[in-house]
Amino acid sequence: MISRRNLVRQLTLAGLSLPVMPSLLHSGAAPSIAPRRKVSQLRITILSTMLADAGIGEWGFAALVEVDGRRILFDTGAHEDVVARNARELKVALDTVPDVVLSHNHGDHTIGLVPLRTELAAKRADALGNAHVADGIFAPRLRSGSNDDLNAMNRFRPLYEATGGRFAVHAKPTELYPGVWLTGPVPRRHNERNWGSPNPQSRPPLVKVGSQMLEDTVPEDMSMVFDTDRGLVVLTGCGHAGVVNIIDHARDSVRPAPVHALIGGIHLFGASEETLVWTEQRLKAAGVRQLIGAHCTGVEVVYRFRKTLGLDRSTCVVGAVGQVFDLAKGIEAGAIAR
């Protein structure tokens, strides 16, 4: 029996064609699109922040993400050894973690990168071998009148690459694994100034973009977003892009779902009353149901949001080393963090 393919080929050579069957005619119905796969299992363990239920606290941030059988380190802390020491105390193995995501260039999120990679690669060659960063993270940072580059990432980059590590630079939202997203650089739709020191006397660095020297708004600030049946889970380092900008970008890029959980630093410790009122209104509108305010969020800000968002001690806590967010169980906080 001649196959349909061969029949089509012979008819084509003869200048003829098969008749179109009625069942193949355009019906006017929209083509079916397979739904995106969602995350079903997610566990985030904080390994670096100021408060500690276990281990050592520091002004920095890092968290281990365990999602549907994959393991990812998000940021690497402010000291060379704190994340490694805390991981050992918590009995969390990091040598089976191939990916590390760096939220932005600041040292309190990146200083642990090279020491961790060096230590872990001695056990397993691919440990922390893939570093995911957003476009702009390597841009020089300068003080006015000086040519000294303050961007530590430009010192860490050759050291990390010398170990065999590779940087993947993301210029737009990227689905790293099914249901696991990197925001890439976040558009600054709202004028959230979630960067710099609250001290008005401090001189912020400038960032070199092309031939221009601009205010350093930390343009590469990047978060992770997890798409789940319960809504989006958003993990931030410092949230320098502005937490509302991040959430809006996540809902535009992934899907317009409520925010089931917001975890990490959102740099509001020096925010004005006006900023806090506006932010809490937007977070409430986004449907935030669980919140771990770590690192630069501000302790008072967490308690304020607990009240204004209608949350409680089980759903809104200060971030602490050893604390866990589990998609199925919720927030697992130690006694001191509640």
Salt bridges, closest charged atoms under 4 A:
GLU58 OE1 - HIS79 ND1 2.66
GLU66 OE2 - ARG71 NE 3.45
ASP75 OD2 - HIS109 ND1 2.74
ASP81 OD2 - ARG85 NH1 3.44
ASP99 OD1 - HIS132 NE2 3.06
ASP108 OD2 - HIS109 NE2 3.62
ASP108 OD2 - HIS295 NE2 3.04
GLU119 OE2 - ARG88 NH1 3.19
ASP126 OD1 - ARG124 NE 3.07
GLU161 OE2 - ARG157 NE 3.49
GLU215 OE2 - ARG193 NH2 2.55
ASP216 OD2 - ARG141 NE 3.02
GLU220 OE1 - ARG141 NH2 2.67
ASP221 OD1 - HIS104 ND1 3.97
ASP227 OD1 - ARG255 NE 2.50
ASP248 OD2 - ARG189 NH1 3.82
ASP248 OD2 - HIS190 NE2 2.76
ASP248 OD2 - ARG282 NH2 3.59
ASP252 OD2 - ARG189 NH2 2.43
GLU273 OE1 - ARG304 NH1 2.87
GLU280 OE1 - ARG304 NE 2.91
ASP326 OD2 - ARG43 NH1 3.27
GLU332 OE2 - ARG43 NH1 3.47
